[in-house]
C-alpha cells in the first residue's frame, strides 16, 4: 500500500529564538499531530529583521536538527515567519473589463484583478505576502465574496495587501537556505499566530491578536473573516528586561529573573524588597522600583498598540477583544493590564486547540510556529493536487476561512 503520510513544518524565526514544529497529517483522522518541537537561541537579528545571516542560519540548523531527531522526519522545506516594522497593511481597489455581459468569471480574471489592485499601489521594493479580497462588485452587484462562475462584463475589487521590504524577505529565505531548508512561503508572524488561536466566531465578530515577542509587539485585526489590519511595533519584552537591568543597576541575567518571578503587570506585592539569587550572590531590590520601571515600559508599548488600533479604525470596536500570544503573554497579570489599558476583553491564546499536541506547544510563545505549521499543510495541499484528502486537513472553518484569504 502506498504511503500517503504527509508532514508539515512551521519555522518561527524570531529575534531571540527560533522555534520549529513538525506535524504529521493522519490519513484517517485528517488532523495534524505534533511529532517534534524545538527552540534554540538566535542571534544576528534585530527588531525582527536579519542583520547577520550566519546567526539565524546556525539557529535554524540547530533547531531543525533537534526536531528531526524527535520526529524522525528530515526537514527539507518549511513555512517561515517574517517580522519587523517594515510590514505594511494597505487597503486598495481595482477594476477590469472582463468581456461581454454573458462572460463567466474564471480564475484568470481573478488573477488579473489581483494584479491590478496591487500594481502601482505598492512600492516596487516591496514583496506582496498576501492579497486579501474583501469584496467584489460585478456589473453593479455589490458585496460579492466570490464571483467565480458568475457572469458580467465589469469586475471590481476591494482588498487588503500585506507587504514587506524585499531585502528582508530575501534575507530570511537565504538564512533558511544556508541551513538547507526551502522556504515554501513567508507569513507575517502575528497573522500565522492568529491561525493557531482564533475560532470562526472571533474572526467574524472582530478580534485583535497581539504577539508580544522579545523585540517586537505585533498586532493583527480581523473582522468578517478577513484580515483588516496588521502592524509591527519595534518594542518587545526584552526592553522590559533591559529597563530593569539599567534601573536596578544589575546585569541582564538577574533582570530576567526579576521579570520572570517578581514582576506583575498590575504591580507587585506590597512588600519592601524582593530577593534574587544568582550563584552565590544574593540581590535585593525595592518592589516599588520594579513596579515603576515595568509600568513605564508597558504603558509605552500599549500606547503604541492603541495608536495603531485607532489608525485601523478598530479602537473600542472589537467585540471579541484581544487575544495575547508570544513570550510576553506569560507576564503575570498581563490580561488584567490589557483589559484596563485598552478597555476591551482580553485572554491568552491557546495554540493547542486545533491540533493534537504535547503540553509544550500549548504555551502562547508557540502560537506562531503552530500557525505556520497549519499554513504549511495548506501549501502542501495546493502543490499536491493528487492528494485529495490533504485539502481537508483541519476543521471546517479553517478550510473555509483561511483558504479564502490565502493565509
N, C-alpha and C positions, 0 to 999 in steps of 0.2 A: 504494500500500500504506500502511495506517495505521501511523503511528509509535508503537510501543509502548515506546519507551525510557523507563526510569524512573530517577529520581535520588533520592538520599538525602543528608541533611546532618546532621552531628554538630557541635554548637557547645558547646565546653567553656569555661564562664565561670568562670575561676579568679581567685583574688585578685590574682595577679601578672601573669598573661597571659590572653588569650582566644585559643583555638585553634579553627580550623574545618577540617573535612574534607568534601569533596564527592565522592560516589561515583556512578558510572553503572552501572546494572544491565543487563548484556548479555542480550538475549533468548535467545541460543543457548547461552552458557556458564553462564547463571544465576549468575554470580559478579560481585560488585561490583569495579569498577576505579576507583581513586582518580584523579580528574581535577584536583583542586585542594586545596592545603594552605596554611594561612596561620596566622601567630602575630603578635599585636600586644600591646604592653604595656597593662596595665589599671590603672585607678585607681578610687577610690570604693567599694572593698570592703575588709572587714576580717574576717579569720579565716573566709573563705568566704561571708560574707553581705554584701548590698548596704547601704551606708550613705550613698551619694550616687548617685542614678540617672544623672546625666549622665555619670559616669565610665565605667561599663560600657556604657552606650548608645553612647558615642563609640567605645569599643574594639571593640564588636560591629560597628558600622557600618564601621570601617576594616578589620577582619578579613574581613568578607564582601565588601567592595569588592575586596580583593586576590584572594580566592578566586574571585570571579566573573570577574575578568579572566583568571585561569589556566584556569578550566574552561569558560568561555563559557556558563555556566548562571546565570540570575538566581535568586537565593535569596529566596523569599518565606516559607518555613516551614522549621523545623528541630526536631530533638530536642535539648533543652538539659540541661546538668548542674545539679545543686543540691548544695550542700555546707554544712558548718557543724556545730558541736557540738549543734545543736538536732535533728539527725537521730536518730530513735529506732527501735529494732527491738523489737517487743513480741510475745511468744507469747500466743496467745489460742485460744478454742474457742467452739463454738456448737452448738445443736440446734434442729431444726424438725420438725414433723409434716407430712408431705407428702401424706397421703391414706390410702387403703386399702392393704392389703398387696400388692395387684397393681398399684399405681401405678408408672408408669415415670418415672424421674428425668429431668427435662428442664432445659434451660438456665435457665429461670425459677426453678426450685428452687435451682440453684447460685448464682444471683444473690442469692436471698433468704437463703440460709445465710451467704453472704459478708457481707451487711448485718448479720445477727445477730451474727456473730463480731466485727464492728468496733464496733457500736453500744454505747455506754456504757462501752467499754473503752479508747477513745482519746479524749482531751480534745477538746472542741468547737473549740478554736482551732488544731487540727492538721489538716493536709491528708494524706489517705491516698495515698501514692505507689504502693504495691503491697500486695496481699494475696496471700500465697503459701501455698496449701494444702499441708500436709504429707501428710495422710491423711484419709480419710473412714471413717465407720462407718455401716453401713446394716443396721438391724434385728439388731444384734449381730455382724454380719460386720465384722471389723476390717481395718485396713491396706489399704483400698481407695485406689488412686491416682486413679482417675477413675470415679465412679459413674454417669456419663451413660449412660442406656439400661437401667440395672439396675432391678429392681423392689423396692419396700419402702415402709414407712409412716413410719419414723423415721430421719432423716438427721442425723449429727453430723460435726463438722469439727474438726481441729487445724490451726492456721495461724500464720503469722508476718505481722504487719502492720508495714510500714515507713512511717513518717510524718515530716512536717516541719511546723514552725510556718507557718501560713497566710500571715502577713505577708511572710515571707522568700520563699515561693513566688511570691506576687503581685509582689514587687519584681523578681525575676528576669524574670518574664514581661513586666512593664512596661518594663524596660530593653531587652528584645528588641523589644517593640512600638515603642519610640521609634526603633529602627533599622529599622523596617518589616519585622520578621520575626515570624511567628506561631509560638509555642511549641507544637508538636504534643504534646509530653509532657515532663515533668521526671523525670529519673532520677538517683538518688544517684550521684555521680561514681565512687566506687570500685566500685559494682555495674556501672556501664557499662564500666569498665576490665576487669572480670572477663570480660565478654562477648568482649573482644578478645584475651585472653591465655590463657584456660583451655581445656582439652580435656575430653572427656566422662569420661575416666578420672580426672582430677584432681577433677572435680566430684562424682563418685560416691564416691571413696575418702575425701575430706576434705582441704581445702586452704584456705589463707587468702591473700587478696590484700591487700597493703599499698600504699597510694598515698601516696608521700612528696611532698607538694606544697610550695609555697612557704610557706604559712601554716597548713596543717593536715596531719595524718597520719591517714589513714582506713584502716579495715580491714573486710573482708567475709569471713565464714567460710561455706564451702559443704560440704555432705555429702549423699549420696544424691540428688544432682542438684538440691538446693534450697538457697536462701539461708537459713542458720541464724541469722546474727547480723551486724549492721552497727553501726559506731560511728565517730565522728569526734573526734579529739584536736586541740585548738586550738593546736598547736605544729608548725612545719614547718622546712624548710631555711633559710628567711630568718632564723630565730632563730640558726642557726649563724653566718651572716654577721654579724648584729648583735653576737653574743657576741665574734666575732673583732675587730670594729671597736672595741668597748669595751676588750677585754682587751689588744689590741695598741696601743691609743691611736692609731688611724688612721681614715681615712674609709671608708664602706661600699664604695666602688668598689674600693679597694685590698684590703679584706677579702674581697670577692667573688673577686678574682683569686687571693688566697691559697687560698681554698676550692676553686676550680676546678683549680688547678695544683699545690698544695703540701700538700693535706690527704689523709690516708688514714684511713679509719675504724678501721684497726688500728694507727695510729701511723705517723709519717713516718720517712724515712731517718735514720739516726743520725749526723747532721752538726750542727754547732754552729748555723749560721744559714742562712736562705734569703733570696734577694734577689728583690724585685719592683720593676719599673719602671713608672712612670705618667708619660707625657710625658718631661720632662727630669729628673724626680725619681726617686731610687732609694731603696727602703726595705729595711731588713734586720731580720729577726725571728728569734728563737730558735725552733728546731723544737720544743723541749720545751714552750714556752709554747703554741704552736699545738696540739700534741697534747693538752695538758691541757684547753684550752678546748673543743675538739671532742669529746673523750671525755666530758666532763661533760654536754654537751647531748645527745649520742646516748644516753647511759645514761638520761637523764631521759625522752626520747621512747620508748625501747623498754621502760622500766619501765612506762610507761602502757600500751603495747601489750600487755605481758604481763599487766597487771592486767585489761585488757578480755578477753583470751583466757581468763583464769581465770573471769571473770564469765560468759562464754559457755559455759564447760564444756569448752573445746577446748584448753586449755593442755597441751602434751605429747601431744595426741591428733590430730595432723594427719599422716597417712601420706604425703601429697603435699607437706607442708611449706609454705613461704612463697614466694609469687611477688611480687616487688617491681616497682612501676611508679612513674611520676611523675619529676619532675626530680631529686629527691633520690636516686633509684636510680642516678644517674650518679656518685655519690660513690665514689671509689676504694676498693676492698676492702670495700664495704658488704655484699656477700654473705657474706664470711667473718665479718664482725662479727655479722650477724644469726644465722648458724649458732651462733656461740659464745654469744651473749646469750640466745637463745630455745631453744637446744638442739634445733633441728629443721633439716631440709634447707631450702635456700633457693636461689633463682635469680632472674635478671632476666627479666621478662615480655617477650615479643615480640609487639607488636600487629600485625605484618605477616603472621602465619601463616595467616589465613583470608581474606585479600583480596589482590588484585593491586595492589601498592603501589610507590611510589618509596622509595628508601632512607630519606628523611627521616622518614617516618611509622613506620619500624621502631624508632624511639627510644622508650624507656619513657615519656617525657613525653607521647606522643601516644596512649597506650592509652585514655584516657577519650574523646577525640574520635573515635577509630576505633570504639570500642564504641557510642558514641551514634549514629554513622552506621549501624551494623549494626541497632540498635534502630529507627532511622528507617525502615529497609527494612520491618521488621515492621509498623510503623504504617501505612505506605503500602499494604501488602498487605491489612490489615484494613479499610481505608477505601475500597479499590478492589477489591471482590469480583469484578468482571468480569475483572480481570487475573489469571487463574488461576495463571499461571506465576510471578508475583511472590511468591506464597506459598512457593515452593520455593527462594527465594534462600538461598544458604549451604549448608554441608554438612549431612548428615542429622541429626547430633547437635544442631546449632544449632537446627534446626526443632523437633525433639522436645523438647529440654531447655528452651530459653529460652521457647518457646511455652507450655510447661507452667506456668511461674510468672510469665508475663506481664512479663518484664523486657525 
